[in-house]
Amino acid sequence: MKIAVVGTGYVGLVTGTCFADTGNFVTCVDVDKEKLKKLHNKEVTIYEPGLDMLFQRNIVQKRITFTNDLASAALSSEIVFLCLPTPQGEDGSADLKYIMGVSEQLAHIFTEAGNGEYKIVVNKSTVPVGTAGKVAAIFAAAGATNVDVVSNPEFLREGFAVDDFMRPDRIVLGASSAAAMEKMKILYEPFVRQGNPIIEMNIQSAEVTKYAANSYLAMRITYMNELANFCERVGADVDIVRKGMGTDQRIGKRFLFAGIGYGGSCFPKDVNALIKTSEEAQAPMQLLKVVDLVNKEQKLVLVKKLLEYFNGSVKGRHFAVWGLAFKPNTDDVREAPSVVIIKKLLALGATISAYDPAAMETSRFDLDDTITYAANEYDALGGADALLVLTEWNEFRNPDFERVKAQMKAPVIFDGRNIFTPEKMAALNITYFSIGRQAVRSR
């Protein structure tokens, strides 16, 4: 098939590349000239493991191209995917200006063409329920009557997006047209050969499904974080509790790890958007309001531990930070707990040296030059009063602890991701604080 993908951000570039890798001819559209220049030069513009190989292969095979000409891409394609940002507005709602703006452009393009050729416009962006109806109304008002609008939310985990796209748990398709549904099923058939389902539903249900899934996962994380704080108070170990819970088949093992709160481009935004949409529908989701509040508070748990350890003040203290990205295998620092923690410590008079394997440059957008960026994890440790582990990158899990201790003022670790065990820290004579487990004091 001939496909247009509007937007070459995280979702758009992965979507376009993976569709091209199954034999489709994909034209990716963007208005960012610098980004298009890099793409034309065969540069992958996002950090995503496994994407570069597919990207290069499909450029060589000429199955994926890039342009700023929306009209030519849309008119030459059977299906147009909208992979556009829906940033969180000040009131928590999703800002739909990019979706609506491009939809209006497409309506004008299709009407001006005047050939009445059948098109499917697919909303892959995360949007509130009712958005597809608004997009369809734009086409109808412009007289572009031979256009079907489909909702096809993405479920891509940063760091695992290529695998998630090529081997999805499920494909969710929302459509009001049998013709559109059938064509979308043909498009996705190569990705579900192992039997994972294509779930057909109406458009409103598809739009709700993405928010429902992300908000539920955010709720699980938040529950475990509150439980972890309780465990610390009563002498329990949240890791052992997690194992006891996770073996219950009704609960399962995933998303039960305690830490310093969720971040990223999806969970915070989607939780708030669902809160706002539910209020507008006069069916407020009170539970999600608590989830959002607790998550914000959880991001400062390590700061409270630091203040308690350093007798109420960190002014003049120097801290090493391992990890800036909101999770490993990504360079994304949007809503990252690390940014909240670092900004709070800086405001309290501390200084910071930080290292992250991928997110050093992206973190500058939020932190600028207020911290020192180290060349590696050990260089970040020089003269540190304590080490803060804020992202669970694999390379942090088994460091040279003797080297760690030698470079710090004192062997003190605040582990926001529970990547070490209290038993090992006790054996190494390291003062150690984690989440939901008892502290270890050096001898």
C-alpha positions as CSV (number, residue, x, y, z in Angstrom):
1,M,0.0,0.0,0.0
2,K,0.9,3.6,-0.3
3,I,0.9,5.4,3.0
4,A,1.5,8.9,4.2
5,V,2.6,9.5,7.8
6,V,2.2,13.1,9.0
7,G,4.6,13.9,11.8
8,T,8.1,12.3,12.2
9,G,8.3,12.4,15.9
10,Y,8.6,9.3,18.1
11,V,5.4,7.6,17.0
12,G,5.5,8.8,13.4
13,L,9.1,7.7,12.6
14,V,8.6,4.3,14.2
15,T,5.2,3.8,12.4
16,G,6.5,4.9,9.0
17,T,9.7,2.7,9.2
18,C,7.9,-0.4,10.4
19,F,5.2,-0.1,7.7
20,A,7.9,0.3,5.1
21,D,9.6,-2.8,6.4
22,T,6.6,-4.9,5.5
23,G,6.7,-3.8,1.9
24,N,4.5,-0.7,1.9
25,F,5.7,2.6,0.3
26,V,5.7,5.3,3.0
27,T,6.0,9.1,2.6
28,C,6.7,10.8,5.9
29,V,5.6,14.5,6.1
30,D,7.0,17.1,8.5
31,V,7.4,20.9,8.5
32,D,10.6,20.9,10.5
33,K,13.3,21.7,8.0
34,E,16.2,20.7,10.2
35,K,14.6,17.4,11.0
36,L,13.9,16.7,7.3
37,K,17.5,17.5,6.4
38,K,18.7,14.9,8.9
39,L,16.3,12.3,7.6
40,H,17.3,12.9,4.0
41,N,20.9,12.4,5.2
42,K,19.8,9.0,6.6
43,E,20.0,10.2,10.2
44,V,17.6,8.7,12.7
45,T,16.3,11.7,14.7
46,I,15.1,9.9,17.8
47,Y,16.8,7.5,20.3
48,E,15.2,4.1,19.9
49,P,17.0,0.8,20.0
50,G,16.7,-1.3,16.9
51,L,15.2,1.5,14.7
52,D,18.3,2.5,12.9
53,M,18.8,-0.8,11.1
54,L,15.2,-0.9,9.8
55,F,15.5,2.8,8.9
56,Q,18.6,2.4,6.8
57,R,17.3,-0.8,5.1
58,N,14.1,0.8,3.9
59,I,15.8,4.0,2.7
60,V,18.1,1.8,0.6
61,Q,15.1,-0.1,-0.8
62,K,13.4,3.3,-1.4
63,R,10.3,2.3,0.5
64,I,10.4,5.3,2.8
65,T,10.8,9.0,1.8
66,F,10.5,12.3,3.5
67,T,8.9,15.6,2.4
68,N,7.3,18.8,3.6
69,D,4.7,18.6,0.8
70,L,1.5,17.4,2.5
71,A,-0.6,17.7,-0.6
72,S,1.5,15.4,-2.8
73,A,2.0,12.9,0.0
74,A,-1.7,12.7,0.9
75,L,-3.0,12.6,-2.7
76,S,-0.6,9.8,-3.7
77,S,-1.5,7.7,-0.6
78,E,-4.4,5.4,0.2
79,I,-4.1,5.8,3.9
80,V,-2.9,9.0,5.8
81,F,-1.8,8.5,9.4
82,L,-1.8,11.5,11.8
83,C,1.1,11.0,14.2
84,L,1.0,14.5,15.7
85,P,1.7,15.8,19.2
86,T,-1.1,16.4,21.6
87,P,0.6,18.3,24.4
88,Q,-1.0,18.8,27.7
89,G,-2.7,22.2,28.1
90,E,-2.7,24.3,31.2
91,D,-6.0,22.8,32.4
92,G,-4.7,19.2,31.8
93,S,-6.6,18.7,28.6
94,A,-5.0,17.5,25.4
95,D,-4.2,20.3,23.0
96,L,-5.6,19.3,19.6
97,K,-4.4,22.2,17.5
98,Y,-2.0,20.1,15.4
99,I,-4.6,17.4,14.8
100,M,-7.2,19.9,13.8
101,G,-4.9,22.1,11.8
102,V,-3.6,19.2,9.6
103,S,-7.2,17.8,9.2
104,E,-8.3,21.2,7.9
105,Q,-5.4,21.2,5.4
106,L,-6.2,17.7,4.3
107,A,-9.9,18.6,3.8
108,H,-8.9,21.5,1.6
109,I,-6.4,19.3,-0.3
110,F,-8.9,16.5,-1.0
111,T,-11.7,19.0,-2.0
112,E,-9.4,21.0,-4.3
113,A,-8.3,17.7,-6.0
114,G,-11.9,17.2,-6.9
115,N,-11.4,13.6,-8.0
116,G,-13.4,12.1,-5.1
117,E,-10.8,9.3,-4.6
118,Y,-11.4,7.3,-1.5
119,K,-9.1,8.1,1.4
120,I,-8.7,6.8,5.0
121,V,-7.4,9.2,7.6
122,V,-6.1,7.4,10.7
123,N,-5.7,9.1,14.0
124,K,-2.7,7.4,15.7
125,S,-2.1,10.3,18.1
126,T,-3.4,9.9,21.6
127,V,-6.6,12.0,21.6
128,P,-9.6,12.4,23.8
129,V,-12.8,10.6,23.0
130,G,-14.8,12.5,20.4
131,T,-11.7,13.7,18.4
132,A,-12.3,11.5,15.4
133,G,-15.9,12.8,15.2
134,K,-14.5,16.4,15.1
135,V,-12.0,15.4,12.4
136,A,-14.8,13.7,10.3
137,A,-16.9,16.9,10.7
138,I,-14.0,19.0,9.2
139,F,-14.0,16.7,6.1
140,A,-17.8,16.8,5.8
141,A,-17.9,20.6,6.1
142,A,-15.3,20.9,3.3
143,G,-17.2,18.6,1.0
144,A,-14.6,15.8,1.2
145,T,-17.3,13.2,1.5
146,N,-15.3,10.1,0.3
147,V,-13.0,10.1,3.4
148,D,-13.3,7.7,6.4
149,V,-11.7,8.5,9.7
150,V,-10.3,5.7,11.8
151,S,-9.0,5.6,15.3
152,N,-5.9,3.4,15.7
153,P,-4.1,4.2,19.0
154,E,-0.5,3.3,19.4
155,F,0.8,1.2,22.3
156,L,4.6,1.8,21.9
157,R,6.9,1.6,24.9
158,E,9.9,3.9,24.6
159,G,13.0,1.7,24.4
160,F,10.9,-1.2,23.0
161,A,8.9,0.6,20.3
162,V,10.2,-1.4,17.3
163,D,9.4,-4.7,18.9
164,D,6.0,-3.5,20.1
165,F,5.1,-2.4,16.6
166,M,6.4,-5.5,14.8
167,R,5.0,-7.9,17.4
168,P,2.1,-6.1,19.1
169,D,0.1,-7.5,21.9
170,R,-3.0,-6.3,20.0
171,I,-4.1,-3.9,17.3
172,V,-7.0,-1.7,18.2
173,L,-9.1,-0.4,15.3
174,G,-12.0,1.9,15.7
175,A,-14.1,2.6,12.6
176,S,-17.6,3.3,11.5
177,S,-17.0,2.0,7.9
178,A,-16.7,-1.6,7.0
179,A,-14.5,-0.7,4.0
180,A,-12.1,1.3,6.2
181,M,-12.0,-1.5,8.8
182,E,-11.2,-4.1,6.1
183,K,-8.4,-2.1,4.6
184,M,-6.8,-1.5,8.0
185,K,-7.0,-5.2,8.8
186,I,-5.2,-6.0,5.5
187,L,-2.5,-3.4,6.4
188,Y,-1.9,-4.9,9.8
189,E,-2.2,-8.6,8.9
190,P,1.7,-9.0,8.6
191,F,2.1,-7.9,12.2
192,V,-0.3,-10.4,13.8
193,R,0.7,-13.7,12.1
194,Q,1.4,-15.3,15.5
195,G,-2.2,-14.9,16.5
196,N,-2.3,-11.7,18.6
197,P,-5.7,-10.1,18.0
198,I,-6.9,-7.2,15.9
199,I,-9.7,-5.9,18.1
200,E,-12.5,-4.1,16.1
201,M,-14.6,-1.5,17.9
202,N,-16.4,1.7,17.4
203,I,-14.3,4.9,17.2
204,Q,-15.2,6.2,20.7
205,S,-14.2,2.9,22.3
206,A,-10.8,2.9,20.5
207,E,-10.1,6.5,21.7
208,V,-10.9,5.6,25.3
209,T,-8.9,2.3,25.2
210,K,-5.5,4.1,25.0
211,Y,-6.2,6.4,27.9
212,A,-7.7,3.5,29.9
213,A,-4.7,1.3,29.4
214,N,-2.1,4.0,30.3
215,S,-4.1,5.3,33.2
216,Y,-4.5,1.8,34.7
217,L,-0.7,1.2,34.4
218,A,0.0,4.6,36.1
219,M,-2.4,3.6,38.8
220,R,-0.6,0.3,39.5
221,I,2.8,2.1,39.7
222,T,1.3,4.7,42.1
223,Y,-0.3,2.0,44.3
224,M,3.1,0.3,44.6
225,N,4.8,3.5,45.5
226,E,2.3,4.3,48.3
227,L,2.6,0.7,49.5
228,A,6.4,1.0,49.5
229,N,6.2,4.1,51.7
230,F,4.0,2.1,54.1
231,C,6.4,-0.8,54.1
232,E,9.2,1.3,55.2
233,R,7.2,2.5,58.2
234,V,6.2,-1.0,59.4
235,G,9.5,-2.8,58.7
236,A,8.3,-4.7,55.6
237,D,10.2,-5.1,52.3
238,V,8.2,-4.0,49.3
239,D,10.3,-6.2,46.9
240,I,9.2,-9.3,48.8
241,V,5.6,-8.1,49.0
242,R,5.7,-7.5,45.3
243,K,6.7,-11.1,44.7
244,G,3.9,-12.3,46.9
245,M,1.4,-10.2,45.0
246,G,2.7,-10.8,41.5
247,T,2.4,-14.6,41.7
248,D,-1.4,-14.1,42.0
249,Q,-2.6,-14.7,38.4
250,R,-5.3,-12.1,38.9
251,I,-2.6,-9.4,39.5
252,G,0.4,-10.5,37.5
253,K,4.0,-9.4,37.8
254,R,4.3,-6.3,35.6
255,F,4.2,-2.7,36.7
256,L,4.6,-3.6,40.4
257,F,8.1,-2.1,40.9
258,A,8.3,0.7,43.5
259,G,10.3,3.8,42.7
260,I,10.3,7.6,42.5
261,G,7.2,8.0,40.3
262,Y,6.3,7.7,36.7
263,G,7.3,10.2,34.0
264,G,7.6,10.4,30.2
265,S,5.4,11.7,27.4
266,C,2.5,9.4,28.0
267,F,1.4,8.5,31.5
268,P,1.4,12.0,33.1
269,K,-0.3,13.6,30.0
270,D,-2.8,10.8,29.5
271,V,-3.9,10.6,33.2
272,N,-4.6,14.3,33.2
273,A,-6.3,14.3,29.9
274,L,-8.7,11.5,31.1
275,I,-9.3,13.4,34.3
276,K,-10.3,16.5,32.2
277,T,-12.4,14.5,29.7
278,S,-14.2,12.6,32.4
279,E,-15.1,15.9,34.2
280,E,-16.4,17.4,30.9
281,A,-18.6,14.2,30.5
282,Q,-19.9,14.7,34.1
283,A,-18.5,11.3,35.1
284,P,-15.4,12.4,37.0
285,M,-12.7,9.8,37.7
286,Q,-11.7,10.6,41.3
287,L,-9.3,7.8,41.5
288,L,-7.1,9.3,38.8
289,K,-6.9,12.6,40.6
290,V,-5.4,10.8,43.5
291,V,-3.0,8.9,41.2
292,D,-1.7,12.2,39.7
293,L,-1.3,13.8,43.2
294,V,0.5,10.9,44.7
295,N,2.8,10.6,41.7
296,K,3.8,14.2,42.0
297,E,4.6,13.7,45.7
298,Q,6.5,10.5,45.1
299,K,9.0,12.3,42.9
300,L,10.2,14.2,46.0
301,V,10.6,11.1,48.3
302,L,14.3,11.0,47.8
303,V,14.7,14.7,48.6
304,K,12.9,14.1,51.9
305,K,15.3,11.2,52.6
306,L,18.3,13.4,51.8
307,L,17.1,16.2,54.1
308,E,16.5,13.8,56.9
309,Y,19.9,12.2,56.5
310,F,21.7,15.6,56.3
311,N,20.0,17.0,59.3
312,G,17.5,19.2,57.5
313,S,19.8,21.0,55.0
314,V,21.6,20.1,51.8
315,K,23.0,23.6,51.3
316,G,26.6,23.3,50.1
317,R,26.3,19.6,49.6
318,H,27.4,18.0,46.3
319,F,25.5,15.0,44.8
320,A,26.2,12.6,42.0
321,V,23.3,11.5,39.9
322,W,23.1,8.4,37.8
323,G,20.3,8.6,35.3
324,L,18.3,11.5,33.8
325,A,15.9,9.8,31.4
326,F,12.5,8.9,32.8
327,K,13.3,5.3,32.2
328,P,16.2,3.3,30.6
329,N,16.7,2.8,26.8
330,T,15.4,6.3,26.0
331,D,16.7,9.8,25.9
332,D,13.3,11.2,27.0
333,V,13.3,13.4,30.1
334,R,9.8,14.7,29.8
335,E,8.1,14.7,33.2
336,A,11.2,12.7,34.4
337,P,11.5,12.4,38.2
338,S,15.2,13.3,37.8
339,V,14.4,16.8,36.6
340,V,12.0,17.4,39.6
341,I,14.5,16.1,42.1
342,I,17.5,18.0,40.7
343,K,15.7,21.3,40.5
344,K,14.5,20.9,44.1
345,L,18.0,20.1,45.3
346,L,19.5,23.0,43.4
347,A,16.9,25.3,44.9
348,L,17.9,24.0,48.3
349,G,21.5,25.0,47.6
350,A,23.1,21.8,46.5
351,T,25.2,21.2,43.4
352,I,24.9,18.2,41.0
353,S,27.1,16.2,38.7
354,A,25.1,13.8,36.5
355,Y,25.6,11.1,34.0
356,D,23.1,9.3,31.7
357,P,24.0,7.0,28.8
358,A,21.5,8.7,26.4
359,A,19.7,11.7,27.9
360,M,22.6,14.2,28.5
361,E,21.6,16.5,25.6
362,T,17.9,16.3,26.0
363,S,18.1,17.1,29.7
364,R,19.7,20.4,28.9
365,F,16.3,21.7,27.7
366,D,15.1,21.6,31.3
367,L,18.3,21.9,33.3
368,D,20.5,23.9,30.9
369,D,23.9,24.4,32.5
370,T,22.8,24.4,36.1
371,I,24.5,21.0,36.7
372,T,27.7,19.4,35.6
373,Y,27.5,16.7,32.9
374,A,30.0,13.9,33.5
375,A,31.6,11.8,30.8
376,N,30.7,8.5,32.6
377,E,29.2,7.3,35.8
378,Y,32.4,7.3,37.7
379,D,33.4,10.8,36.7
380,A,30.1,12.0,38.2
381,L,31.2,10.8,41.7
382,G,34.1,13.0,42.4
383,G,33.7,14.7,45.8
384,A,30.0,13.7,46.1
385,D,28.4,13.6,49.5
386,A,26.0,11.0,48.2
387,L,25.0,9.1,45.0
388,L,21.4,9.3,43.7
389,V,20.3,6.5,41.3
390,L,17.4,8.0,39.4
391,T,17.2,5.7,36.3
392,E,17.7,1.9,36.2
393,W,20.0,1.7,33.3
394,N,21.6,-1.8,33.1
395,E,25.2,-0.4,33.2
396,F,24.5,1.0,36.7
397,R,23.5,-2.4,38.2
398,N,26.9,-3.9,38.8
399,P,29.5,-1.1,39.1
400,D,32.9,-1.3,40.6
401,F,31.8,-0.4,44.2
402,E,35.4,0.0,45.4
403,R,35.9,2.7,42.8
404,V,32.6,4.2,43.7
405,K,33.5,4.4,47.4
406,A,37.0,5.8,46.6
407,Q,35.7,8.7,44.6
408,M,33.0,9.9,47.0
409,K,33.4,11.8,50.3
410,A,31.5,9.1,52.0
411,P,29.9,5.8,50.8
412,V,26.2,6.9,50.8
413,I,23.7,5.9,48.1
414,F,20.1,6.9,47.7
415,D,18.6,4.4,45.2
416,G,15.3,5.6,43.7
417,R,15.0,2.5,41.6
418,N,15.9,-0.3,44.0
419,I,18.6,-1.6,41.6
420,F,20.8,-2.7,44.5
421,T,20.0,-4.9,47.5
422,P,20.2,-3.9,51.1
423,E,22.1,-7.1,51.8
424,K,24.8,-6.3,49.3
425,M,25.2,-2.7,50.5
426,A,25.5,-3.9,54.1
427,A,28.3,-6.3,53.0
428,L,30.1,-3.5,51.2
429,N,29.7,-1.2,54.2
430,I,27.7,1.4,52.2
431,T,25.0,3.6,53.8
432,Y,22.0,2.8,51.6
433,F,18.5,4.2,51.3
434,S,16.0,2.8,48.8
435,I,12.2,2.8,48.3
436,G,10.0,0.6,50.5
437,R,12.9,-1.2,52.2
438,Q,14.8,-0.7,55.4
439,A,17.8,1.6,55.3
440,V,21.4,0.3,55.8
441,R,23.9,2.2,57.8
442,S,27.6,1.8,57.3
443,R,29.6,0.6,60.3
